[in-house]
Amino acid sequence: MSVEPIKSIYYRLRNIHLFGAHIRTLHHAFKHKTATPKRQVSNNQDTLLSQSTPRDMEPCLAKPEVQLDDKTNNVAVDAELVEAIMSRRILQSLITMEAWEGYTFAEQKIKIKESHDIYGAVMWPSAVVMGYFLDTHRDTDNLLDKNIIELGAGTGLVSIVASLLGAKVTSTDLPEVLPNLRYNILRNTKGHCRHTPLVTELSWGKELEQHFPQATCRYDYVFAADVVYCHPYLEELLDTFDHLCQEGTQILWAMRFRLDRENQFVQWFQSRFHIVELYDLPSLSIKLYRAVRKTQSGQVA
């Protein structure tokens, strides 16, 4: 037997084990919950929205439906929301030679091929969180015919969900990630989406105006999931966000907090963008943000 099938089987068994352990943790948390709100939105939202937040930004930075003051309620809502997100995962009934992950979003079964030899070609949980948000917030974030670009698309899950919801998607990543990304997007969107998604290279901070000129590349949304981690290109990433965001552009960005560097990046990010927290999932160490670019006067662009 070759090395590749053995490696694939190992990762399948590992993922099944981790998924089972996580669900057991969630069930334990449910035993202690005291409330069941409809939807979780961070109770820190009012803190994040300072008094200087412009009035014209208020519609897209809506007040939370439920205010949670009790720590037990926070844990309960986190557990409820994470279980709802994880319920979209399709568990394999058989161990196969191909490493893949399955999810149900936008009324479609999505099959994601992974490549464990490439860091960016592995499914990370922030993408699943964002996919769930897009699928369950079609009323507030209607993606039909919207122009969207995703940074660091990886295996393509977020781009696929956005395409299935009717968006015009440009899915980007580094050259070595593109073959697997292109395969996943074609496999899951062909014949199922309103607009054919574009897969193209984007190296953060490099030749942005040449390849993505601001005069013609105008986006309604910039998506990013798990693009902040221990790499030396955080300043270039921030410059890329800045270049792609114009008047009316919104950023949806999911991030898993691992080290202090993530907190530092959020501070840098807030120097250029107005930001609000949409999800806070302590059990996954993930937060989901919405942001819009500031003008030189500190107002919303």
Secondary structure, DSSP 8 states (H G I E B T S, - for coil): --HHHHHHHHHHHHHHHHHHHHHHHHHHHHTT-----SS---TTHHHHS-TTS-GGGGGGS---SS----HHHHHHHHHHHHHHHHTTEE--SS--SS-EEEEEETTEEEEEE--TTSGGGS--HHHHHHHHHHHH-TTTS--TT-EEEEES-TT-HHHHHHHHTT-EEEEEE-GGGHHHHHHHHHHHHTTT-SS--EEEE--TTSSHHHHS-TTT---SEEEEES--SS-S-HHHHHHHHHHH--TT-EEEEEEE--SHHHHHHHHHHHTTEEEEEEEEETTTTEEEEEEEEB-TTSSB-
